[in-house]
C-alpha cells in the first residue's frame, strides 16, 4: 500500500461512504474532496466537509497510518493548522491539535473494494515492463487515444522546456541553440554528448565566418573534436590539419579542443561513425547557413527533408574515416536519419519557439509533422506492438515512448487514464 493509492481513493471517492464516521464517532459528510496539492503543504486544499454539526472548508492530509502525522513533523508545521480531516488507511494513534483537541480522522481500511485493491497491487507489483499489458486489450479505444494525445503533448511540453532552457543559456540566440541541438542529434545517442560538447566549445558564429569554404568548416569541426592530432595521414587529412592549426590560432581555440578518445566507434556501423557524422554536419552548416531561419520557413516534411538532404564533401563520399577508403558510396544522410532529426530536433524547437513567441502555428506545425512521419522502430515501440499498440505515425511512437518512460517505468498507473480505467470499484 502506498500513499499515492490513498490519494487516488480520496480524489475519486472510491470508498464506502455509508455511515461515515471519524475515529471519535462523529458523522462525516463530504461535499468536495478538495484539489490535489502538488506543492509543499497538505495533500488536498479547499475541501468542503461537514463533521458532526459543523461544515468546514480547509485542507485534507493523507497518511498510511495516523502516526505519520508525527513522523512527518506536521505537528511542528503551521501550514498544517488548517487541516480539517486526517484520512488514513489504518488508525494507530490519536493525533491532537495545538489546543489538545483530537484531529478528526477517517480510517479507510475496510471501506475499499477488495477487487480494486487487488487490481492496484497487480499493477504496482507487475513484473512486466508495461504493467497493464494483460488488461490493455480490454481498455476502451477512446481511452487509449486520449492517453496517447495527452502523453504526446506532455512530451512536447517537456522537450520544449529543455529547448527554452538552452535558449536562455545561449543569451536568447536561436541559431546557436538550434546548432547545438542539431549537433547533439547527429550523435544518435551513442555520441550525442560528445557532439553536444563540441557544439558548446565551437560556437556557430565562428563556423559561420568560414562557412563559405567547406574545407575550413571541416577543419574546425574535426580539429576541435580531436581527430587531427596525429601528424601522419593522406593529403586531405594533412590539409585539414594545416587549416585547423591556422584557424585555431586565429580564434584562440586550442584550449577548447576535445580528445578523439571521447568519441565512440565500437559496435557502430560505418554509416554511424562519428567521423562521417561530423562531415555530414559540416556539409549542412556549409550549404545551409542560418539553418534555424531556414527551418522556420519549412512547413511540412517534404521541405524539411529537402533542407537536410545535402551531400558531404567529395572526400567523404569514399571514406567513413580518415585514410580508410570505403567500399560503399552511399554516404549522404539517409532518410531515416533525417526523420530522426526532424522528430528530435526540429519538432521540439518549433514547439519552444511557438511558445516563447506566442505563435501557436509553430506548435500546431510540430504536431502535424509528427502525424506525417512514419512511426519509429525501437525497443519501446516493439514492446507496445507486441500487446496490440501499433505505431502508424511518429505521433504514435513519440506518445508511446513518453507513456512508457514517464508512466509505465515509474509504475505511475494512478496518473494514467488507462490505469485509472482499470482501477474502479466493482460496485
N, C-alpha and C positions, 0 to 999 in steps of 0.2 A: 504494500500500500504506500502511495506517495501523496504528498500534499497537493500536487497538481491534479490528482484524481478528485480530491475533495473540492478543490476549486471548481472543477468541471461539474461535479454533482450539485454544488451550491448555485453555480451560474445557470445551469439548465433546470434546476429544481427537480432533479431526478431522485427523489426520495419520498417515502410515505409521509404525508403531512397530516394524516388523520390523528386527532388528539395530540397535537404537537405541544410539548411541554419543555420547560427548562429543567435542568437537573435539580432545581429548587422547587419544582412543581408548579411554576407559573405558566399560563397558557401563552402560546406564541401564534401570531397571525402575520404572515409575510405578504406585504403588498408589493414590494420591489426589492429584489436581492442586492441591488446596487450595481456599480460599474467596476469591473476588474481594474485594479491599480497595478500598472507595470513598473512604477517607480518606488521609491522608499516609502514606508508607512504601511498602514493597514491594508489588507488584501482587497477589500471592496469598499468603495466610497458611495455616499449618498443613498444608502439603503433606507427603506421605509418599512418599519416593523412595529407591530403592536405587541407589547409584552405585559401581560396582566391587563389592567385597565388603561395603561398609558401608551400612546402612539409616539414612536421615536423616529428621528431622522439622524443618521450618522453612519459610522463605519462598521464593517464586519471583519473580524480576524479569524483565520482558519489554521488549525494545527491537527496533527495526528492524535496528540494527547493534550489534555488541559495543561499539564506541566510544561508544555512547550512555551507557554507564555513567559514562564520564569527562565527557562533555558535560553530563550532569545532576548532576555532582559527587557521585555516590553514594560515591565513594572517600573523601569527607570527612564522610560522614554515618554515625554509629554505628548508626542504626536499620536500616542495610542489612548489618550484620555477620552477621545470622542467615540471609542468603540462601544456600540450598543449591544452587540451579541458576539459571543465567542462560540464558533462552530468547531466541533472536534469529532474525530472518529470514536475515540474512547475517553470517557471522563475518568481521570485518575487522581485529580487533586482540585480542591476548591480554590478558586482564584478570587482575590478580593481587590477592590478598587482602593484608591488612596484614602477614601473615607471609611474603609474597612467593611463596606457592604459587598456581598458576593457579586461577581461579574456574571450576568446572565449567560448561561452556557447551554448549547444544544448538542446532544450526543446523537450522531448519525448511525452508529452501529445498531444493526437490527432493523433499520428503516430503508435499506437499499436492496434492490432486487438482486438475488444471488446470481442470476444469469448475467446481469450487467457486470457484476464484479468478476465473474469468470471470464467474460469476453475481454475485459480490461487486462486481466492477468495473462491471458493467452497472447494478446498483442505485445504487452511490455516484455514478456518472457520469451517471445518467439525467437527461434534460432535462425529464422530466415532473414536475409538482408532487407527484404520488403516484408515487414511484419504481417500485413493483411493479405498476403498473396493467396491464401486458401479461400478467403472470403470475398476477394475482389471481383470475381466473375458475377457475383450476385448483387453488386452495387449498381444502382440506377445509372444509366448512361449520362443523364443530365448532370448528376453529381460529379461524375468523372470529368466532364467538360468544364464544369465550374472550377474544379480543383486545378486543372491544367492552366486555365486562364489566370487564376489567382497566383499560381506558382510562377508563371512566366512573368507577370507584372512585378512580382516580388524580386525575381532575379534581375530584371531590367532596372528596377529601382536601386538595388544594391550595387550593381555594376556601375550605374550612373553616378552614384555617390563616390565610388572609388575613383572614377574619372575626374569628378569635381575636386576631390582632394588633391590629386596630382596637378590639376589645372591651377589651383591656388599655390601649390609649391613652385610652380613654374611662372609665378607672378602674372597669372592670367594670360598666358601665351598659348593659344590653341594649337598653333603649328608645332611648337616644341612638344606639347603634350601628346598630340597625335603621333608624332615621330617616335617618341619613347614607347608608346603603347604598340605601335606598329612593329618596332624593333623587337619588343618582348614577344609578340605573336610569332615572329619569324623563328623564335627558338622552339616553337611547338612543344612545350612542356619540358622536354629534356634539357634544352639550352635556353629556356626562357629567361632565367635570372642573369646569365652572362650577357645576353643580348640587351637586357634592360639596363644592366650596369654600364655597358658600353655606350648606350644612348645617353645616359646621365653624364658620363665622363667626356663624351664628344658631342657638344651642343650642335643642334641643327644649323644654327646661324653660321657656324664655322664651315660646315659642309656646303652650305649654300653659296659661300664665297668662291668655292671651287667647283660648283655643281655643273658648270658648262663643260668641264673636262672629266669624263668618266674615269679615266685612269687615276686622276688625283682624288676623286671620291673614294675609289677602291683603296688607294694608298693610305688614306686617312683611316678608313674603317679597319683594314687588315693590320695596319701598323699599330693602331691603338688597341686592337684586340690581342696583340702579341704574336701574330702569325708571321711577322717579318724580322724576327730576331736573329735567325741563322744567316750567316754570311754567304752560304752557298745555295745555288738554285738555278733554274733556267733563266733565259733572258727576260721574260716578263716579270718573274719574281724579283729579279735584281733591279729592274726598272722601278717597280713599285717601292722597293726598299729605299732606293735613292730619293724618290719623290717624298716618301714619308719622312725621311731624315730632314729634308729641307722644310717641309710643312710643319713638322713637329717643333723645329727651332723657331719658325716664323710665328707660330701661335702658342708657343710655350706649352706643348702637350706632353712632354716626356714624363712629367710627374704623375700624369693620369693614365699611364699605359697599363694594360692588363697583361696577364701571362697566358700563354697558349694552354697551359695545364688546367686552366679554369673551364676549358671547353671539352665537351664530351663527344667522342666519336664511337665509343664501344657500343655494339649491338644496334647501330643505326644503319639503315640502308644508305648507300652512297647519295641518293637523292635528298636525304635529310642531313647530310654532313653540314656542320656549321660553316665550313669554308664556302660551300656552294650557296648556302642561305645568305651569307654576307654579301656575296657577289650579286645575288638577286635583289637584295635590299638596296645595294648601291646603285643598281641599274634603275630601280624605281625612283630613287632620290635624284638621279641624273635626268631621267626623262620626264618625271612628274614633279617638277619644283613647285613649292607651295601646295603640297599634297593635301593638306587639310581643306584648303579652299576648293580644290578640285572635288574632294569627297562631298562637300556640302552641295555642290551643283548636281551631283548624281541623284536620280530619283527612283531607280529600280535596279534589279540585279544585273540586267544586261549592261547598263552603263558602268556599274562598278567592276564587273568582270573585265570590260574593255580597259578600264583605268589601270587595273593591276596586271594586265597581260602585256608584259614588257620583256623582251629577250635580254639575257645577260650579255656582257661583252663577249667578243669572239673567242677569247681565251677560255672562258667558262662554258663555251659550247662543246668543248672537247676535254674538259677537266672537271673532276669533283673536288680536287685539292691540288695544291701547287706541285708541279714537276711530275705529276702522275696522270698520264692520259687515260681517258675513259673509253670504253667500247661503245656505250650508248651516246646518242647525240641529242637526246631529249632532256635538256637542262633548263627549260623555261619553268616558271612557277605553274604547277598543274592546276586543273580546275578545282579539285578537292581542297588544295591548299588555299586558293583564292577564296573559296566559300568559307573556309575556316577563318580567314582574315576578316571577311565581312561579318561573320557571326560574332567573333570575339573582340574585334577592334572597332569596326565601323558602327555596328548597331549600338554598343554601349556609348560611344562618343556622340552619336546622333541624339540618343536619349538624354545625355548630360547637357549637350548644347541646347536642346529644346527646352529643358527645364530652366537652365540659367538665363536663357534669352527670352523665356516665356513665349516660345513658339511651339505650340502643340503639334504642328505639322511634322516636325522632325521626330517626335516620339511616335506619331502615327506611322511615319515612313519606316521607322525601325521595326515596328510590329509587322507591317506589310511585307517588308523584305524577308523577314523570318518565315512568313507564310508562303513566300515564293520559292524559297530554297528547299532542297530535299533534306529529309531527316538525317541526323548524324548517326554514324555506326560506331559504337564503342561498348565497353563492358557494361556500363549502366543501362544503356538503351536495350542491349541484348537481354538483360535481366528482366526488364519490363516486357519485352516482346515475348519472352517465354511464358508469361502469365496473361497474355492477351492484350497488352497495351502497346499498340503499334505506333511507329513514328513516321507519319507520311511527310511531314514538313519539319524544318528546323524549329518552328514554333513549338511543335510537339516534343521534339528531343530536348530543347532547352528547358521546357517546362518540367519534363520528367527528370532531368538531371537535377534541377533545383528541388523538386519534390523528394528525390532520393537523398540528396545531401543534407537538406535542411529539416526534413521531417522523418523519413524512414531511418536514416542512420542515427538520428538523435532520439529515436523512439518517441517522437513528439506527435503521437497519433491523436491526442486530445485536441490539438490545434489544427488538425487536418479534417476537412469536410468528409473525406472517405471514412476516416477513423470514427468521427462523430456520428456518421450514419449507421455504423455498426454498433456503437455503444449507446443503445437506447433501452429503457426498461421494457420487459416483455409485456407489462400491463400498465 
